[in-house]
Amino acid sequence: MSATLLLPTLLPMTAFALAASISPGPVNIVCLSSGTHYPIAKGLVFVTGATLGFVALFLAIGAGLYSLLSVVPLLETFSRWAGILFLLYLSYQLLQHDGRLQERAGVKAPGFMTGAMMQWLNPKAWLASAAGIGAYTSADAPYQLWLFAGLYLPICWISLASWVYAGAFLKPYVHRPIILLTVNRALAICLAASAIVLLVE
């Protein structure tokens, strides 16, 4: 299939993937925090895990996982509570940070597996996947799902990485422990608020 024929499909898919990936959410908040607290390389490890985790979730939902949740409500309840607890755990980790930029024992930078797991427990990722697949793919054209996933891979990585770099940009301005402590509290509240939203939905 020629690029000309694919263009009407690619453009809306690209716009949707960019809007869903770069808009604020729990994963983006952790990326910002990681860029503020740790070396950029460590933040990009988290970004890579989150990106691959999301693409895997996207393909799984495209293969029918979302339909399975509607058939087995207990799975949806479990995933919702797992997401709430995970967000609260990450919020607690931020609250534990004492405002010093160096990594302390017991407070490690979120890594690859944390990023991947967070996407599977992230309601924003589930909703974005289900909405995008429903709007821009067809069961009669399986290649569209793989095309969409292929677009999401670089777009999601670049979008999340931009949040890490934004955090790194802010680092010189929040190097004083009292300022960084305030930033930690604000980010922790944002994550906790994300969990509370799940409770009231």
N, C-alpha and C positions, 0 to 999 in steps of 0.2 A: 504494500500500500504506500502510495506516494506521500511525501511530507505535506503537499498541498491539500490532499484529502484529509489528512490527520489534523491540520491546523485548527479547524473549528472545534475539534475535540480537545486538542492540547491546550489551547488558550484558557478556556474556562477551568479545566483541571488544574492548570498551573496557578491561576488566580486563587482558586479555592484552597489548594495546598499551602500557598504562601500565607493567606489570611488565617488559616487554622493553625499553622505552625508558629507564626511570629507573634500572634496575639497573646496577652498575658494569661498564664495558667500555672498550676502547681509546678510543672516541670520547668517552665521558664523562670519561675522564682528561684528554684534551686540552682539553675544555671547562673543567674545573676549573683546569688550568694556565693557560689563556688568561685566565680571570677573575682569577687571582692576579697575572699579569704585565702585562696590557694593559687599556686602557679597556673597559668593558662593551660598548660599541657594536661594537668589533672582534670580541669574542667572539660577539656575536649574528650577525655576518656569517658566521662559521664555522658556527654553529648552523643558520642558514638553508640554507647549502649542504649540510650533513649531512642535514637534514630532507628537502630536495627530492631529494637523491641517494638517500636510503633509499626514499622513496616510488616513485621511478623504478625502483629495483631490485626493490621489492615487486611492482610491476605487471609487470615483465619476468619475474620468477619465476612469477607467476600465469599469464603467457602461454606458459610452457613452457621458460624458460631453464634451470631446475634439471634438467629432464629431459634437455636437451641435454648438460649436463655429464656425466651418467651414460652417455650414448652416446659422447661424445668425452672419454675420461679425461685426455687431454693438456691440455684446457682447465682441468680441475679442478686438475691439478698446477701449471699456470702461474698460476692465480689464487691458489693457496695460497702459492707462493713469492713472488709479487708482494706479497701481504699481509704476509708475514714481513719482506721487505726494506723495505717502507714503514713498518712499525712500528719496525723497527730504526733507520731514518732519523729518524723523529720522536723516538725515544729519544735519539739522538745530538744532535739539535737542543736538547733539554732539557739535556743534559750540557754543551753549549757555552755555555749561559747563565751569566753570571758572578755572578748574584745581585743585580744592580741592576735596579730596576723599570722604568727607562726603556728604550725600544726601541733596540737598538744596530744599527749598520749590519751587514747580513748575517744578523741574527736577527730576522725579521719575524713578526708575529702570523699564525697560520694563518688563511687566508682562505676564501672561498666555495668555490673549486675544490678546495682541500685537504679541506674537509668533505665535498663530494660524492664525491670520489675515495676518501676513506677508508672510506665506507660500502660501496662496491663491492668494496673489498679487506678488509672486516671480516667474519670468519667468523661473529661473533655476529649480524650483520645478515642474512646468508644463512640461518642456522639459524632465526632468529626468523621470517623471511619464510616459509620452507618449512613450518615447524611451524604457524604461524598460518593459512596458506592451506589446509593439509591438514586442520586441525581445524575451521575455521569457514566455509569456502566450499565451494561445490559447482559442478562443471562445468555442471550443469543450471540454475544460477542465476547467470549472469555478473554481475548487479548486486551480488552479495555481495562480489566482489573490489573493485569500485569503492567500495562502501560502507565496506569495511574500510580501504582506502587513504585515503578521506576522513576517517575517524576517526583514522588514524595521523598525518595531517598536523599537526593542532594538538597532539595528545598528545605526539608526538615532539619538536616544537619547544619546547613548554613544559617537558618533562622535561629536555632538553639545556640549555635556558636556565637552569634551576634550578641546574645544575652550574656554569655561568658565574657566576651570582650567589653561589653558595657560595664560589667562588674569590675573588670581589670582597669578600665578607664577611671572608675570612681575610687579605686583603691588609694591613690595619693591624697584624695580629699577626705578620706575617712580613716587615715592611719592612726589618729589618736584613739586610744581604747574607749573613751567615753562616747565618741561619735560612732565608732564601729559597733559598740554595744547597743546604741540606739537603733542603728540600721538592722542589727540582728533581731531586736525586739519587733521592729516593724515587719520584717520578712516573716518572722515566726507567726505573727498575728495574721498575716495574709494567708499562710498555709493553714492555720487553724480555722480561719474563716472559710476556706475552701472545703474543709471537712464538715463544718457546720451546715454549709449549703447542701451537702449530701444528706444530712440528717432531716432537713426540712422539705426536701423535694418529694 
